[in-house]
Amino acid sequence: MKYHNVTVAGSGVLGSQIAYQIAFKGFNVAVYDINEESLNTAKDRILNLKARYQEDLGATAEEVNTAFNRISFSCDLSKSVEEADLVIEAIPEVAQIKTDFYKELGKVAPEKSIFATNTSTLLPSQFAEATGRPAKFLALHFANEIWKNNVAEIMKHNGTDINVFNDVIEFAKAIGMVALPLHKEQPAYIMNTLLVPFLEAATMLLSNEVADIETIDKTWMIATGSPIGPFAFLDIIGLRTAYHIAHTKAEALGDQESEKLAKLLKTEYIDKGKLGKETGEGFYNYPNPKFMKPEFLN
């Protein structure tokens, strides 16, 4: 594994976390996004992560500052990838957006660059040809709050070079992840094969007016002993991700239930700026959400 310079394309909640975790482990990181506004938001997100690393991992001020200084930011794709050994794509979960991005990336990235998608539900084979280098392409999927939930799912497609697959497994370990190799393509990988139906079931209960948010979360927390319920979990993931998954399913399958859910998420939450924990409001209000209060489970 000879990776030294890593580009993270897409500076949303998880993209920012991926970038900072990689920098924290000693790699040079270039963060790419489509405009300066997105990059400025990403800088704020990453600066806020410094305190989390100190609190959760016991990192020193010097360590978190050094990590931040290893990161550069640019909305020029060619510049962002000019030295990239590995490019990790973490852009919106929309197939056409990803396809268009890979066609452009393949034109400007050095021949040495390995491409990895962080998609949570789509398959690498859907984009392999668009990359122009299918043998050097695979999936590398992380969990939210990457520094604590330190798993990385590495999934190849039929055309992935086995040496690339093994190198990315070693890279995942080098940035502090528990590497989880998948030897066969599986929609939603391991983690989301388990997680997405759970979250979808909760949101469908809300969409169909079976029960309200707090009752659904309370049910799960009391019955299983979990510290949070599905809607608190969705606030961490971000409501835009939940919307994209529902919207994609509605379009692909003509599923009316998913269409209804996507509309609810967009009109009642996303359009009102309620994007989840990162904006201070989603299904709950932060920093002191109701589910954290002792009386919530009464």
C-alpha positions in Angstrom: 0.0 0.0 0.0 1.7 3.1 -1.3 -0.9 5.8 -0.7 0.4 9.1 0.6 -2.0 11.7 -0.9 -5.7 11.2 -0.7 -8.5 13.3 -2.3 -12.0 13.3 -0.8 -14.5 14.5 -3.3 -17.6 15.8 -1.6 -17.4 17.7 1.7 -20.7 16.9 3.3 -21.1 15.5 6.8 -19.4 12.2 6.1 -17.0 13.5 3.5 -15.7 16.0 6.0 -15.3 13.3 8.6 -13.5 11.0 6.2 -11.1 13.8 5.3 -10.3 14.7 8.8 -9.8 11.0 10.0 -7.4 10.4 7.1 -5.5 13.5 7.9 -5.5 12.6 11.6 -3.7 9.4 10.7 -0.9 11.2 8.9 -1.9 11.4 5.3 -2.1 14.5 3.1 -5.7 15.2 2.2 -7.2 17.4 -0.5 -10.9 18.2 -0.2 -12.8 18.9 -3.3 -16.3 20.4 -3.7 -18.2 22.3 -6.4 -18.1 25.8 -4.9 -16.5 27.9 -2.2 -19.6 28.0 -0.1 -19.6 24.2 0.3 -15.9 24.3 1.1 -16.3 27.0 3.8 -19.1 25.0 5.4 -16.7 21.9 5.3 -14.0 23.9 7.0 -16.3 24.8 9.8 -17.4 21.1 10.1 -13.9 19.9 10.3 -12.8 22.6 12.8 -15.7 21.4 15.0 -14.4 17.9 14.8 -11.2 18.9 16.6 -13.1 19.1 19.9 -14.8 15.8 19.3 -11.4 14.1 18.8 -10.1 15.6 22.0 -13.2 14.6 23.9 -13.8 11.1 22.5 -10.2 10.0 21.7 -8.1 12.0 24.1 -6.3 13.7 21.3 -4.0 16.6 22.2 -4.4 20.1 20.8 -1.2 19.7 18.8 -2.5 16.5 17.2 -5.9 17.9 16.1 -4.3 21.1 14.8 -1.6 19.2 12.9 -4.3 17.0 11.3 -6.2 20.1 10.2 -3.1 21.6 8.7 -2.6 18.5 6.5 -5.9 19.3 4.6 -6.2 21.6 1.6 -9.5 22.7 0.0 -10.3 23.4 -3.6 -13.2 23.6 -6.0 -10.9 22.9 -9.0 -11.1 19.2 -9.6 -7.9 19.0 -11.6 -5.9 20.7 -8.9 -7.5 18.6 -6.2 -6.4 15.3 -7.7 -3.1 16.2 -9.3 -1.1 14.2 -6.7 -3.9 11.8 -5.6 -2.9 8.2 -5.0 -6.5 7.5 -3.9 -9.7 9.5 -4.6 -12.6 8.8 -2.3 -16.0 10.0 -3.7 -18.6 11.1 -1.2 -21.0 13.1 -3.3 -24.8 12.9 -3.3 -26.4 9.5 -3.5 -27.8 10.1 -7.0 -26.7 7.7 -9.7 -26.5 10.3 -12.6 -24.6 12.8 -10.5 -22.0 10.1 -9.6 -21.8 8.9 -13.2 -21.2 12.4 -14.5 -18.6 13.0 -11.8 -16.6 9.9 -12.6 -16.5 10.7 -16.3 -14.9 14.0 -15.5 -12.7 12.6 -12.8 -11.3 10.0 -15.2 -10.2 12.7 -17.6 -8.2 14.7 -15.0 -6.8 12.2 -12.4 -3.3 10.8 -12.8 -3.1 7.3 -14.2 -1.9 6.1 -10.7 -5.0 7.2 -8.9 -7.3 4.6 -7.4 -11.0 5.6 -7.2 -13.3 4.5 -4.4 -16.9 5.3 -3.9 -18.4 5.8 -0.4 -21.9 5.2 -1.7 -24.2 3.7 0.9 -26.7 1.9 -1.3 -25.4 1.8 -4.9 -23.0 -0.6 -6.5 -19.5 0.0 -7.8 -20.4 -1.9 -11.0 -22.9 0.8 -11.8 -20.1 3.3 -12.3 -17.1 1.2 -13.2 -17.1 1.9 -16.9 -17.7 5.6 -16.3 -14.4 5.9 -14.4 -12.4 4.8 -17.4 -10.3 2.6 -15.1 -12.7 -0.2 -13.8 -9.8 -2.3 -12.5 -8.8 0.5 -10.2 -12.3 1.2 -8.9 -14.2 -0.2 -5.9 -16.3 0.8 -2.9 -15.0 2.1 0.4 -17.9 2.8 2.8 -17.7 4.4 6.2 -20.1 4.8 9.1 -21.1 8.2 10.4 -19.0 9.5 13.3 -16.1 7.7 11.7 -13.7 8.3 14.6 -15.9 6.3 17.0 -17.8 4.0 14.7 -14.6 2.9 13.0 -15.7 0.4 10.4 -14.8 0.5 6.7 -16.6 -1.8 4.2 -14.4 -2.6 1.2 -16.4 -4.0 -1.7 -15.0 -4.9 -5.1 -16.9 -5.5 -8.4 -16.1 -8.3 -10.8 -13.5 -6.2 -12.6 -11.6 -4.8 -9.6 -7.9 -5.8 -9.6 -7.4 -8.0 -6.5 -4.2 -6.1 -5.7 -6.2 -2.8 -5.6 -8.8 -4.5 -3.3 -6.1 -5.7 -0.9 -4.3 -2.3 -0.9 -7.5 -0.5 0.0 -8.1 -3.0 2.8 -4.6 -2.1 4.2 -5.3 1.6 3.7 -8.5 1.2 5.8 -6.5 -0.3 8.6 -3.9 2.4 8.3 -6.5 5.1 9.0 -7.7 3.4 12.1 -10.6 1.4 10.7 -11.7 -2.2 11.3 -11.6 -3.4 7.7 -14.6 -5.4 6.5 -13.9 -7.0 3.1 -16.9 -7.9 0.9 -16.0 -10.4 -1.9 -19.2 -10.1 -3.7 -21.4 -7.1 -4.6 -24.3 -6.6 -2.2 -26.6 -3.6 -2.4 -26.3 -1.7 0.8 -23.2 -3.8 1.9 -23.3 -5.4 5.3 -24.1 -2.4 7.5 -26.9 -0.8 5.5 -28.4 -4.2 4.5 -29.1 -4.4 8.3 -29.7 -0.7 9.0 -31.7 0.7 6.0 -34.8 -1.6 6.5 -34.8 -0.7 10.2 -34.8 3.0 9.4 -37.2 2.6 6.5 -39.7 0.8 8.8 -39.5 3.6 11.3 -40.1 6.4 8.7 -42.9 4.4 7.1 -44.7 4.2 10.5 -44.4 8.0 10.6 -45.4 8.6 7.0 -48.5 6.3 7.4 -49.4 8.1 10.6 -49.3 5.0 12.7 -47.3 6.7 15.5 -45.3 9.9 16.1 -41.6 10.2 16.2 -41.1 10.1 20.0 -43.4 7.1 20.4 -41.5 5.1 17.7 -38.1 6.0 19.2 -39.3 5.3 22.8 -40.6 1.9 21.7 -37.2 0.9 20.3 -35.2 2.3 23.1 -37.2 0.7 25.9 -37.7 -2.7 24.1 -34.0 -3.1 23.1 -32.0 -1.0 25.5 -30.6 1.0 22.7 -29.4 4.5 23.8 -31.1 6.1 20.7 -34.1 5.3 18.4 -34.3 5.3 14.6 -35.2 9.0 14.3 -32.3 10.1 16.5 -30.1 7.9 14.3 -31.5 9.6 11.2 -30.6 13.0 12.6 -27.0 11.9 12.9 -26.9 10.5 9.3 -28.7 13.6 7.9 -32.1 13.8 6.5 -30.9 14.6 3.0 -29.4 11.1 2.8 -32.7 9.6 4.0 -34.5 11.6 1.3 -32.2 10.6 -1.5 -32.6 6.9 -0.6 -36.4 7.2 -0.5 -36.5 9.2 -3.7 -34.2 6.8 -5.6 -36.3 3.9 -4.6 -39.5 5.6 -5.6 -38.1 6.4 -9.0 -36.5 3.1 -9.6 -39.4 0.9 -8.5 -42.4 3.2 -8.8 -43.0 2.6 -5.1 -45.7 4.9 -3.9 -44.9 4.5 -0.2 -41.3 5.6 -0.9 -42.6 8.5 -2.9 -44.9 9.6 -0.1 -42.0 9.4 2.4 -39.6 11.3 0.1 -42.2 14.1 -0.2 -42.7 14.2 3.6 -39.0 14.5 4.2 -38.6 17.2 1.7 -41.5 19.4 2.4 -41.7 19.1 6.2 -38.0 19.0 7.0 -35.4 19.6 4.2 -37.2 22.6 2.7 -37.4 24.1 6.1 -33.7 23.7 6.8 -34.3 20.8 9.3 -31.4 18.6 8.0 -30.5 16.8 11.2 -28.0 17.3 14.0 -25.6 19.3 11.9 -28.1 22.1 11.5 -29.3 22.0 15.1 -32.7 20.7 14.1 -34.1 17.6 12.3 -36.6 15.3 14.0 -35.3 16.7 17.3 -33.8 20.0 18.4 -30.1 20.1 19.4 -27.9 20.3 21.4 -30.4 19.0 24.0 -32.8 16.7 22.2 -35.8 15.2 24.1 -34.6 11.6 23.8 -31.6 12.5 26.0 -33.8 13.6 28.9 -34.4 11.1 31.7 -38.2 11.5 31.5 -38.3 10.6 27.8 -38.6 6.9 28.6 -41.4 7.3 31.1 
